[in-house]
Amino acid sequence: MTILLFTLILLAGAFLAGLLGSLTGLGGGVVIIPLLTLGFHVDIRYAIGTALIASIATSSGSASAYVKEGITNIRLGMFLEIATTTGAVVGALIAVFIPTNVVAVIFGCVLIFSALMSFRKKPEAVSDEDVSKLARDLKLNGTYPSGGEMVSYKVRHVPGGYFMMTFAGVMSGLLGIGSGALKVLAMDNIMRIPFKVSTTTSNFMIGVTAAASAVVYLQRGYVSPGLCMPVVLGVLLGAFGGSRLLVKVNTKWLRIVFGVVITFLALQMIYNGINGKL
């Protein structure tokens, strides 16, 4: 296979990853890493380094739009970034010393969890009950636009959410994916934030988290420009296309199909990891 053909196939695969990741909310990394490791037999550490660089690019592009719309809770995001970046650096440092087959098995398990989380019901119920003194002191409570008016909400269980975000950061640094499922779980189920706010704030944080762990991979030499260039370009174009299609496409069936594909890829990663093929 020539370098040109390899680059074109990678560009097409990255475009598809960005498109599906944008439409389902799972992010492009969940497709990019299996594509590189299973399809092109790239070392999983190089695949993770590439996915992290792609995450920085896509998060930077889409997060700005959500911030402009006033949905993202910037103060909450900045506070939780302390947890995710700390965890991401720890995860990236651990990943360098863990055997690649073990990383592949963990990646597969997290992938299955992410696919299951994408099917769960996403309520927009807002808690306006001021129960967290810490959230009040840190001024984490906020508002977001909905139906032409501003809806207020209160953040709850701040320590529990912070701990879960640290774990999400470790997984992000270890596996090279945004760990969006864990972040949304922390903000939705623990901190009781409206789904729109949790997803947009999570997206705002992903780039910073990825940047923290990408530095470790870069220093270790696991970031390849030849892989990153077509992947970043493809994922960006795919994410842009996905955001346009999102308002027109019924994502319910797409989530089911994508969830089945992701589960299959996850099982392949686990199988190859156990057999030492990665």
Secondary structure, 3 states (H helix, E strand, C coil): CCHHHHHHHHHHHHHHHHHHHHHHCCCCHHHHHHHHHHHCCCCHHHHHHHHHHHHHHHHHHHHHHHHHHCCCCHHHHHHHHHHHHHHHHHHHHHHHHCCHHHHHHHHHHHHHHHHHHCCCCCCCCCCCCCCCHHHHHCCCCEEEEECCEEEEECCCCHHHHHHHHHHHHHHHHHHCCCCHHHHHHHHHHHCCCCHHHHHHHHHHHHHHHHHHHHHHHHHCCCCCHHHHHHHHHHHHHHHHHHHHHCCCCCHHHHHHHHHHHHHHHHHHHHHHHHCCCC
